[in-house]
Amino acid sequence: MRATAVTPAQEALHDAWALLLDQSDAIADSITLTLFERDQELWERIGPEFRADVRSSTRQHIRRGLRILSASHDPDHDQPGHQENAVELWRDTGRRRARQGVPLELVLNAYTLGARILWEALVSRVSADPSIEVDDQVLLMAARTVWTNLDVQNSVLIDAYRRESSRIQRQDLQREQSLLDGLIEGRGADPLFADEARTALEIEPDDEVACVVAIHDGGDASDTLGPAEDRLDRLGITARWHVRSGVYYGLLSGRLPGEAGLVELFEPHAPGRMGVAVSTDGIAGFATAFQLAHRAAETVPRDARRVVSVSDRLPEVLLAGSPQVAPRLLAETLGPILAQPRVQAQTLLDTLAALLKHDGSPTHAAADLYCHRNTVIYRMKQIEQLTGRTLTDPRDKMLLGLALMARGRA
């Protein structure tokens, strides 16, 4: 295949750029020094190792760029087995800067500065030596070449940077989710794992920790919790979210407002059934907090949009944690009532609920039920006769109350 012929104008352009080949490292160092002086505080914060990397990388870019612009042979890259080209160099820089956490804007600014200084170096070299014959047309071509190449460089670098950033974010998310899974499996009790989790999840040693659980009943909790997350951010509370077996849960850390405050915070934005539990033992107790928050959420009627705390639902949580107890509790307390005709049974159950709500007071129960006080007294005697329990006995009242809760879950 025949090589494309080089025009006299292109040859003159190559010769002009070749004038800078022996100055490539000095030009690169000038670019690096200008970068460091312009954003001195930032570069000092990044550290000496990174600054050395920038200096080396800039030298490599300028050296490689000048050899391409001047159509010169590159002994370091034109040998067999060394086929790295300029495009791959830009890609590698984009990937490396993304891994180093350098802002993309800063990288692009560095490339723009490099193009400007390279162009100025060519103009300065031609102006300083009258014996060099480079006409203005060639200099204009050189300027267009520099800025055209800059557009290509930026395009390649941006694509590589964003791809690498996305990959890092996926890795970070996978690690975060793996740590959250480990915590709800009880691995927070392992000091080494707990330290790793605190570091990765940015949890300070004195931070309070809580768990929030949202049970999926056909919806997507992440779509509706955005406003709540905004409020958490304003309060300085960090939230890490994950989904496991259809349960959307979050680890909250920071200065927390307590369970009641968290309920108030999430209540307006509840996507469904939600439970909140504060860990009494920080990271080490997160597994227990998850279990309690999950059970608390399960005590909420299905398809309801409500947030409850473990503290306010302890009896229901106890029942949820011992499912084998509920059938026996129902059989030994409310069984005889449930055996009555359906309408009569429901009337007695409603009366029992009203009496328990008002500490056994027939007068107050009658107001809730819109009936006469004597009617409530009659029904109360029926309840006590059928169940063998009395509403004046604290233990019997507790059992009957638990039985109503168990029936509500059945």
Residue, then its C-alpha position, 0 to 999 in steps of 0.5 A: m500500500r503506497a504511503t500518502a504523499v506529503t505536501p510542501a506545506q505539511e513538510a514545512l509544518h513538520d519542520a517547524w515542530a521539529l524545532l522544539l524536539d530538543q526542548s520537549d522536557a523543558i516545555a513539559d516542566s514549564i507546563t507542570l510548574t504553571l499548573f502547580e503555581r496556579d492551583q498550589e493549594l490543591w496540588e499540595r493537598i494531593g501530595p508529592e507522589f502525585r505531583a511527580d506522576v504529573r511531571s513524568s506524564t506531562r513530559q511523556h505527553i509533550r515528547r510523544g506529541l512533538r514526535i507526532l507533530s514533526a513526523s519524527h521516529d520515536p525510538d521508545h515507541d516505534q520498536p516491535g512490541h512497543q505499539e503504544n500510540a498517543v490515543e492510548l496515552w490519553r486513554d491511560t491518563g484519563r483512567r489513571r486520573a479517575r483512579q487518583g480522584v483528580p477532578l475531570e475539570l482540572v485534567l482538562n484545564a491541564y491539557t488546555l494549558g499544555a496546548r497553549i504553552l506548546w504553541e507559545a514555545l513554537v512562536s518564541r523559538v521562531s521569534a528568537d532566531p532570525s535564521i529560522e525561516v517559518d512564515d506566518q502561514v505555517l504558524l497559523m497551520a501549527a495553531r490549528t493543528v494544536w487546537t484540533n488535536l486538543d479537541v480529540q485529546n479531550s474527547v478521548l480523555i473524557d470518555a476514558y475518565r468517565r468509563e473508569s469513574s463508572r467502573i470505580q463507582r460500581q466496585d465501590l457500590q458492590r463493596e458497600q453492599s457486601l459490607l452491609d450484607g455482612l453487617i446484617e449477618g452479624r459480622g459487625a461483632d468481628p473487630l476487624f470487619a467492623d473497622e473495615a465497615r466503618t472506614a468504607l461506610e464513613i462511620e465515625p467511632d462516636d456515631e450513632v447507628a440505626c436501621v430503617v427497613a422498608i418492605h416491598d409490597g409491589g413498589d420501589a422504595s428508592d423512588t419515594l425516599g428521595p425527599a427523606e434522604d435530602r432531610l437526612d443530608r441537611l441533618g448531617i446523617t449519612a444513609r447507606w441503602h441496599v436491597r436484600s430478599g425484597v427488603y429495602y434497608g438503610l444504615l443511618s449514622g451520625r447524630l441521630p434524633g432517636e427512633a421517634g425523630l426518625v419515624e417523624l422524618f420518614e413518615p411523610h415519605a413512607p413508600g409502604r411498611m417501614g420499621v425503625a430501630v436504633s442499634t444500642d451497640g453501634i456497628a456491632g449491633f446492626a444485625t439486631a437492629f435490622q431484625l427488629a426494624h424488619r419485624a416492626a415493619e411486618t407488624v404494619p398492615r399490608d399495603a399500608r404506608r406507615v413508619v413505626s419504631v421498635s420501641d412503640r411496637l414491642p408487643e407486636v414485635l415479640l409476637a412477630g418473633s415467635p410465630q408459633v406462639a400466636p395460634r396457641l395464644l388465640a386458641e387459649t384466649l379468643g378461641p371461644i369467641l371466634a367460635q360464635p357466629r361471625v357477626q356476634a363474634q365481631t361485635l364481641l371483639d370490637t367491644l373487647a378492643a374498646l374496653l382494653k383501649h379505655d382500661g376496662s371502662p364501660t362508659h368510655a367504651a360505649a362512647d367509642l361504640y355508639c351504644h349504651r353503657n349497659t350494652v357494653i357491660y352485658r357484652m363484657k360479661q359475655i366475653e369474660q364468661l366465654t374466655g374465662r378471663t376477667l378484665t380486672d386482672p392485669r395478666d388476663k388483660m395483657l393476654l387478651g390484648l396480645a391475642l387481639m394483636a395476634r389476630g390482627r396479624a393472622 
